[in-house]
Amino acid sequence: MTERLAIIGAGAKAVAVAAKAATMRDMGVATPEVVAVERSAVAANWRSGGGWTDGQHRLGTSPEKDVGFPYRSSILPGRNGELDARMMRLSWQSYLVNTGRFAEWVDRGKPAPTHETWAAYLRWVADSVGLQVVDGEVVRLSLSGRSWVVHCRDDSVEADAVMITGPGQPDRSVLPGHPQVLSIAQFWRMAAEHQRIDAERVAVIGGGETAASMLNELFKHRVATITVISPQATLFTRGESFFENRMFSDPTDWAGLTLSERRDVMARTDRGVFSARVQDSLLADDRIRHLRGRVAHGVAADGRIRITLHTDRQSERLETVHGFDLVIDGSGADSLWFLPLLGQDVLDLLEVRLNGPLTGDRMQQAIGDDLALAGVRPKLILPNLSGLNQGPGFPNLSCLGLLSDRVLGLGSHTYPIDRTIRRNVDYQPL
């Protein structure tokens, strides 16, 4: 029987893996059946209404880093060139040619597409390869013998391996429910509805690209000062030279770096940094301030939101309180968002295999070449946690073609079983 890989979330990583599997299948190579379990729609997080954007902001990564990039496959000895050539039919440029926009894009200087346009590209690829999508919100992940069971509210899917993607839920905030505190989803909902923000003192929590895109939007609103709160010493610019970018596209030398060197590279190039394009905007706007510290908690008092910060200074921790008229919690994605979904049987298995509690650091250091937790069967593939061990490009959009090679090419699926989708749920090709 055909083996099955279930992917939680139908975003860029799911589309890339499905595209590579379908292309290999067209070449006569046996590949796993790829099923995406998605509560909304393909590429929903890149569209207005998905909670992470209004769809109109620009993609931070070059669109040429598409589902096949870097087009350097190593999964089919003797046929990798053919595989890459076939994958080029699903490239960003092929999408533009297919939709009649390639010449205009080139003539305009190859601008970064909007998030909405990038989502349309991903949906085009998904439709082209017939990505199978089960409609449902995942509520639990459990074990059944030597297979996974992905439980949705009304249905369940059995699979030989599971890959978890996505940034989690954008609805969290430092003070949920208060009208002067906005989550990521609330902020982008307001932006999509063209609601104007009018406030004296605004705080944005977070120093990464999620917060950066919010700042880009805030520049258009009537605010007197914008304070960016982050634990970094300052607002760093992402390293975007050839040497930094090469580490994302080609992690060949990554394993040769020490653990501290890897952490340093990721801190300088990916985590808690703004792109050069965003930094240029910040330099031109004198309303921006930076406040170093970690948010301990927030309370409403005297018509303002009081944010308590903890700041480490040499041998002591300083606690300070700051008041704002509006707080926007853009602290970003949570790579461990899926932990509450794990049933007790899964928690027991993982803690035994990892020799301790499921901390982020322990899980990151247990990720193997196939982007799965080492020693765990059936396989649990966690690309969003794979950066530290395998290379900084795997958690993001920087090497989707290499990611699909790793997931499909290293024995991820070994247990043929009788797979069912309970209640006779039909797959819905896009």
C-alpha positions in Angstrom: 0.0 0.0 0.0 1.1 3.6 -0.6 2.8 5.1 2.4 1.3 8.3 3.8 2.8 11.5 5.2 0.4 13.8 7.0 1.4 17.4 7.2 -0.3 19.7 9.7 -0.8 23.0 7.9 -1.1 23.6 4.1 1.6 26.3 3.8 4.7 26.7 1.8 6.5 23.7 3.3 3.5 21.4 2.7 3.2 22.6 -0.9 6.9 22.1 -1.5 6.9 18.5 -0.2 3.8 17.7 -2.2 5.3 19.2 -5.3 8.5 17.2 -5.1 6.6 14.0 -4.3 4.2 14.5 -7.3 7.1 15.3 -9.6 9.0 12.2 -8.5 5.8 10.1 -9.0 5.6 11.4 -12.5 9.1 10.2 -13.1 8.0 6.7 -12.0 9.5 6.8 -8.5 7.5 5.5 -5.6 6.9 8.3 -3.1 4.7 8.7 0.0 1.1 9.9 -0.3 1.2 13.5 1.0 -1.9 14.7 2.8 -2.2 18.2 4.3 -4.5 18.8 7.2 -5.6 22.4 7.2 -8.3 24.3 9.2 -8.6 27.1 6.7 -7.1 27.1 3.2 -3.8 26.6 1.4 -1.4 29.4 2.2 -4.0 31.0 4.5 -1.3 32.6 6.7 -0.1 34.7 3.7 -3.6 36.1 3.0 -5.8 38.7 4.7 -7.9 37.0 7.3 -5.2 34.4 8.2 -4.1 36.5 11.2 -0.5 37.2 10.2 -0.8 39.8 7.5 -3.3 42.0 5.5 -1.9 40.5 2.4 -0.6 43.8 1.0 2.9 43.8 2.6 5.9 42.7 0.7 7.6 39.3 1.0 10.8 39.5 2.9 12.4 36.6 1.0 13.2 36.7 -2.7 10.3 35.0 -4.6 12.9 33.1 -6.6 13.4 31.0 -3.5 10.3 29.1 -4.5 9.1 25.5 -3.9 12.1 24.0 -5.8 14.9 26.3 -4.6 17.9 25.8 -4.6 17.3 23.3 -7.5 20.2 21.2 -6.4 18.5 17.9 -5.7 20.4 14.9 -4.4 17.5 12.5 -3.8 17.7 10.5 -7.1 21.2 9.5 -8.1 21.6 9.8 -11.9 18.3 11.6 -12.3 18.6 14.7 -10.1 19.1 17.0 -13.1 15.9 15.7 -14.6 14.1 16.2 -11.3 15.3 19.8 -11.0 14.3 20.5 -14.6 10.8 19.2 -13.9 10.5 21.2 -10.7 11.3 24.3 -12.7 7.9 24.0 -14.2 6.5 24.9 -10.8 8.9 27.8 -10.2 7.9 31.4 -9.4 8.9 32.4 -13.0 6.7 29.7 -14.4 3.8 30.9 -12.4 4.3 34.5 -13.8 4.5 33.2 -17.3 1.4 31.1 -16.8 -0.5 34.1 -15.5 0.9 36.5 -18.1 2.9 38.7 -15.7 6.5 37.6 -16.3 7.6 40.5 -18.6 6.0 43.1 -16.4 7.7 41.7 -13.3 11.1 41.8 -15.0 10.5 45.3 -16.4 9.6 46.6 -12.9 12.9 45.4 -11.5 11.7 42.1 -10.1 10.0 43.6 -7.0 9.1 41.5 -4.0 5.5 40.3 -4.4 2.8 41.0 -1.9 1.9 38.3 0.6 -1.4 37.9 -1.3 0.5 37.3 -4.6 2.8 34.8 -2.9 -0.2 32.9 -1.6 -1.7 32.8 -5.1 1.6 31.3 -6.3 1.5 28.6 -3.6 -2.1 27.8 -4.5 -1.2 27.5 -8.2 1.5 25.0 -7.3 -0.9 23.1 -5.0 -3.5 23.0 -7.7 -0.9 21.9 -10.4 0.2 18.9 -8.3 -3.2 18.0 -6.9 -2.3 18.5 -3.3 -4.7 16.5 -1.1 -6.2 18.5 1.7 -8.3 17.3 4.6 -10.3 20.2 5.9 -10.2 20.3 9.7 -8.6 21.9 12.8 -6.2 19.6 14.5 -7.0 19.1 18.2 -4.8 16.2 19.1 -2.0 14.0 17.9 -1.8 10.4 19.2 -0.3 7.0 18.5 -2.0 3.9 17.1 0.5 1.0 17.1 3.3 2.1 14.7 1.4 5.0 13.1 0.2 8.5 14.0 -3.4 9.5 14.3 -4.1 13.2 13.6 -7.4 14.1 15.3 -9.6 16.9 14.0 -12.8 18.0 15.6 -14.9 15.6 13.6 -12.5 13.4 11.8 -9.1 11.7 12.0 -6.3 10.8 9.7 -3.8 7.9 10.1 -0.3 8.2 8.7 3.1 6.6 8.8 4.8 10.0 9.6 3.7 13.5 10.6 5.3 16.8 9.7 4.2 19.8 11.8 4.4 23.3 10.2 3.1 26.7 10.8 3.8 29.5 13.3 0.9 28.7 15.7 -1.9 31.0 16.6 -1.7 34.8 16.2 -4.3 35.6 18.8 -2.2 35.7 21.9 -1.3 39.0 23.6 0.2 40.3 26.8 -3.3 41.3 28.1 -5.9 39.3 26.2 -9.3 41.0 25.7 -8.3 44.5 26.6 -9.2 47.1 23.8 -5.9 48.9 24.2 -3.9 45.7 23.6 -3.9 44.1 20.1 -2.7 40.7 19.1 -1.1 40.1 15.7 -4.5 38.9 14.3 -6.4 41.9 15.7 -3.9 44.3 14.3 -4.0 42.9 10.8 -7.8 42.7 10.9 -7.9 46.4 11.6 -5.4 47.0 8.8 -7.4 44.9 6.3 -10.6 46.8 7.3 -8.7 50.2 6.8 -9.4 51.2 10.4 -7.2 54.1 11.5 -5.1 54.0 14.7 -5.0 57.3 16.5 -2.8 57.2 19.6 0.0 59.2 21.3 2.2 56.5 22.7 2.2 53.1 20.9 4.4 50.1 21.9 5.2 47.2 19.6 6.5 44.1 21.3 9.0 42.1 19.3 12.2 42.6 17.3 11.7 40.2 14.4 10.1 40.4 11.0 6.6 40.0 12.3 7.0 43.2 14.3 8.8 44.8 11.4 5.9 44.4 9.1 3.6 45.9 11.7 5.9 48.9 12.0 5.7 49.3 8.2 1.9 49.5 8.6 2.0 51.8 11.6 3.9 54.5 9.7 0.6 55.2 7.9 -1.4 55.9 11.0 -1.7 58.9 13.4 0.7 58.0 16.2 3.0 60.3 18.0 5.7 57.8 19.1 6.3 54.1 18.5 8.4 52.2 21.0 9.8 48.9 19.9 10.3 46.5 22.9 12.7 43.7 22.4 15.4 41.9 24.4 18.1 42.7 21.9 20.6 45.5 22.7 19.3 47.4 19.6 17.3 46.9 16.4 19.7 44.8 14.3 19.7 44.6 10.6 19.5 41.2 9.0 22.7 40.1 7.3 21.9 39.9 3.6 25.2 39.5 1.8 26.2 36.5 -0.3 28.0 34.9 2.6 25.1 35.0 5.0 22.5 34.0 2.3 24.7 31.1 1.2 24.3 29.5 4.6 20.5 29.4 4.1 20.7 28.0 0.6 23.6 25.5 1.2 24.0 24.2 4.8 26.8 21.8 3.7 29.3 23.4 6.2 26.7 24.0 9.0 27.6 20.8 10.9 31.2 21.9 11.0 30.3 25.0 13.1 30.2 24.8 16.9 26.9 25.1 18.7 27.7 28.7 19.8 28.8 29.7 16.3 25.5 28.4 14.9 23.5 30.3 17.5 25.5 33.4 16.6 24.8 33.1 12.9 21.0 32.6 13.5 20.9 35.6 15.9 22.6 37.8 13.3 20.6 36.7 10.3 17.2 35.4 11.2 16.0 35.8 14.8 15.1 39.2 16.2 16.4 41.1 13.2 14.8 43.4 10.7 15.4 43.3 6.9 17.5 46.1 5.4 14.4 47.4 3.6 12.5 47.8 6.9 15.5 49.4 8.5 15.6 52.0 5.8 12.0 52.9 6.6 12.9 53.1 10.3 15.7 55.5 9.7 13.4 57.9 7.8 10.9 58.1 10.6 11.8 60.0 13.8 8.8 58.6 15.8 10.6 55.2 16.3 12.3 54.4 19.7 13.8 51.2 21.0 13.4 49.9 24.6 15.5 46.9 25.7 13.9 44.3 27.9 11.7 41.2 28.2 8.0 41.8 28.9 7.1 40.3 32.3 3.4 41.3 32.3 1.0 44.1 31.6 -1.9 45.7 33.5 -4.4 48.4 32.7 -4.2 51.5 35.0 -5.2 55.1 34.7 -6.3 54.8 31.1 -3.0 53.3 30.0 -1.4 49.9 29.7 1.5 49.5 32.1 4.2 47.1 30.8 6.7 45.7 33.2 10.1 44.9 31.7 12.9 42.8 33.0 16.3 43.9 31.8 19.5 42.1 32.6 22.4 44.5 33.4 25.7 42.7 34.2 25.0 40.9 37.5 21.6 42.3 38.2 18.1 42.3 36.8 16.4 45.7 36.5 12.6 45.9 36.6 11.0 49.0 35.1 7.4 50.0 34.3 6.3 51.9 31.2 3.0 53.3 30.2 1.4 53.3 26.7 -1.9 54.3 25.1 -1.8 51.2 22.8 0.2 48.0 22.9 0.6 45.7 19.9 2.0 42.3 20.8 4.0 41.3 17.8 6.3 39.0 19.7 6.1 36.5 16.8 5.7 32.9 16.0 6.0 30.1 18.6 7.9 27.1 17.3 6.5 25.0 20.1 2.8 25.9 19.5 2.0 22.2 18.8 2.9 20.9 22.3 -0.6 21.2 23.7 -1.9 18.9 20.9 0.3 16.0 22.0 -1.6 13.2 23.7 -0.1 11.6 26.9 1.1 8.6 24.9 3.1 10.9 22.6 4.5 13.0 25.5 5.7 9.8 27.2 7.3 8.5 24.0 9.1 11.8 23.3 10.3 12.3 26.8 11.8 8.8 26.9 13.5 9.2 23.5 14.8 12.7 24.4 15.8 11.7 27.9 13.9 14.6 29.6 11.2 17.2 29.4 10.2 18.6 26.0 12.1 21.9 26.1 12.7 23.9 22.9 16.5 23.5 23.2 16.4 19.8 23.8 14.1 19.2 20.8 16.2 21.4 18.5 19.3 19.5 19.3 17.5 16.2 18.6 16.6 17.0 15.0 18.3 14.7 12.5 19.2 15.0 8.8 15.6 14.1 7.8 14.3 17.1 9.9 12.7 14.6 12.3 13.3 13.9 16.0 16.1 11.3 16.1 15.2 7.9 17.5 11.4 8.6 17.5 9.3 6.1 15.6 6.9 6.7 13.8 8.7 9.8 12.6 7.8 13.3 13.8 9.2 15.8 11.4 9.7 19.3 12.8 11.3 21.7 10.2 10.5 24.8 12.3 12.9 23.4 15.0 15.6 22.2 12.6 17.6 25.4 12.1 20.1 24.9 14.9 21.1 21.4 13.9 20.6 21.3 10.2 20.8 24.8 8.8 19.1 28.2 9.2 17.1 28.0 6.0 14.9 25.0 6.9 12.5 26.8 9.3 11.7 29.5 6.7 11.3 29.9 2.9 15.0 29.9 2.1 15.5 26.3 0.9 12.2 24.6 0.3 13.5 22.3 -2.4 16.3 21.1 -0.1 13.7 20.7 2.7 11.5 18.4 0.5 14.6 16.3 -0.4 15.4 15.8 3.3 11.8 14.9 4.2 11.2 12.5 1.3 14.6 11.0 0.7 15.9 9.6 4.0 13.5 6.7 4.9 10.9 8.8 6.7 8.2 6.3 6.0 8.7 2.6 6.9 5.4 1.2 8.2 2.7 0.3 5.6 -0.6 0.2 7.5 -4.3 0.2 6.8 -4.9 4.0 6.7 -8.4 5.5 7.0 -9.9 8.9 7.2 -12.8 8.3 9.5 -16.3 9.3 8.6 -15.5 8.9 4.9 -14.0 12.4 4.5 -13.2 13.0 0.8 -10.0 14.6 -0.2 -10.4 18.0 -1.8 -7.9 18.6 -4.5 -7.4 22.4 -4.8 
